[in-house]
Amino acid sequence: MQEALVEAEGNQEQAIEILRKHGLASARKKEGRIAAEGAVGSYIHMGGKVGVLVEVNCETDFVARGEEFQQLVKDIAMHIASGDLATFRRKSHREAIDKEREIASAQARNDSEER
């Protein structure tokens, strides 16, 4: 993080983008691993108008059975249920979509440079 902050001249948002762009390269090193274990969690909001079903995978059943992992699955489901679904509407968030597209392009460039 410190190197990214230096590269971004102290701008935290830009440093996060730099880390995300470089992050795919380190993720490629782990791509051969199989996340065949995991858990399914759900959250139904009071009144039953909002419900979420989520699957979170991990590499081992030991992790999947752990209390912390189970809590993570529940927290993710609750977080999704509490989110603003408008963020998923393409027309209302063009700037965010363009930024994500830029990050994905940089990740692809970094990945091809490593190979």
C-alpha positions in Angstrom: 0.0 0.0 0.0 2.8 2.4 0.8 4.4 2.0 -2.6 1.0 2.7 -4.2 0.5 5.8 -2.1 3.9 7.0 -3.2 3.1 6.3 -6.8 -0.3 8.1 -6.4 1.5 11.0 -4.6 -0.6 10.5 -1.5 -4.0 10.3 -3.1 -5.7 7.3 -1.4 -8.4 6.7 -4.1 -5.8 6.7 -6.8 -3.6 4.3 -4.7 -6.5 1.9 -4.4 -7.0 1.9 -8.1 -3.3 1.2 -8.6 -3.5 -1.7 -6.2 -6.5 -3.1 -7.9 -4.9 -2.8 -11.4 -1.8 -4.7 -10.1 -3.9 -7.1 -8.0 -4.9 -9.3 -10.9 -1.4 -10.3 -11.5 -1.0 -11.8 -8.0 -4.4 -13.4 -8.3 -3.2 -15.2 -11.5 -0.6 -17.0 -9.5 -3.4 -18.6 -7.4 -5.7 -19.4 -10.3 -4.8 -23.1 -10.4 -6.3 -23.6 -6.9 -9.8 -25.0 -6.7 -12.4 -23.5 -4.4 -14.6 -26.5 -4.2 -15.8 -26.1 -0.7 -17.9 -23.4 0.9 -21.3 -22.5 2.3 -24.6 -21.2 1.2 -26.2 -18.5 3.3 -29.5 -16.6 3.2 -31.0 -13.5 4.6 -34.7 -12.6 4.5 -35.5 -9.1 5.6 -38.5 -8.5 7.9 -41.7 -8.6 6.0 -40.3 -10.9 3.4 -40.0 -8.3 0.6 -36.2 -8.7 0.3 -34.3 -11.9 0.3 -30.8 -12.9 -0.6 -29.3 -16.3 -1.2 -25.5 -16.3 -1.5 -22.8 -19.0 -2.1 -19.3 -18.3 -0.9 -16.5 -20.8 -1.8 -13.2 -21.6 -0.3 -10.4 -24.1 -0.7 -11.0 -26.5 2.2 -13.9 -27.9 4.2 -12.0 -27.0 7.4 -12.4 -23.3 6.5 -16.0 -23.7 5.3 -17.1 -25.2 8.6 -15.4 -22.5 10.7 -17.5 -20.1 12.7 -15.7 -17.1 11.2 -16.4 -18.3 7.6 -20.1 -19.0 8.4 -20.4 -15.5 9.9 -18.8 -14.0 6.8 -21.4 -15.8 4.6 -24.2 -14.4 6.7 -22.7 -10.9 6.7 -22.3 -10.9 2.9 -25.9 -11.9 2.4 -27.1 -9.2 4.8 -24.8 -6.6 3.1 -26.2 -7.4 -0.3 -29.7 -7.1 1.0 -29.0 -3.7 2.5 -27.4 -2.4 -0.7 -28.9 0.2 -3.0 -30.0 -1.8 -6.0 -29.8 1.3 -8.1 -26.0 0.8 -8.3 -26.7 -2.1 -10.6 -28.5 0.0 -13.1 -26.2 0.7 -16.0 -27.6 4.1 -17.1 -27.5 5.8 -13.7 -23.9 5.0 -13.0 -21.9 5.6 -16.2 -18.9 7.1 -14.5 -18.5 4.2 -12.1 -18.8 1.7 -15.0 -16.2 3.5 -17.0 -13.8 3.5 -14.1 -14.3 -0.2 -13.6 -13.7 -0.8 -17.3 -10.5 1.2 -17.1 -9.3 -0.9 -14.1 -10.1 -4.1 -15.9 -8.2 -3.0 -19.0 -5.2 -2.1 -16.8 -5.4 -5.5 -15.1 -5.4 -7.3 -18.5 -2.4 -5.3 -19.7 -0.5 -6.1 -16.5 -1.4 -9.8 -16.9 -0.2 -9.9 -20.5 3.1 -8.2 -19.5 3.8 -10.8 -16.9 3.4 -13.7 -19.3 
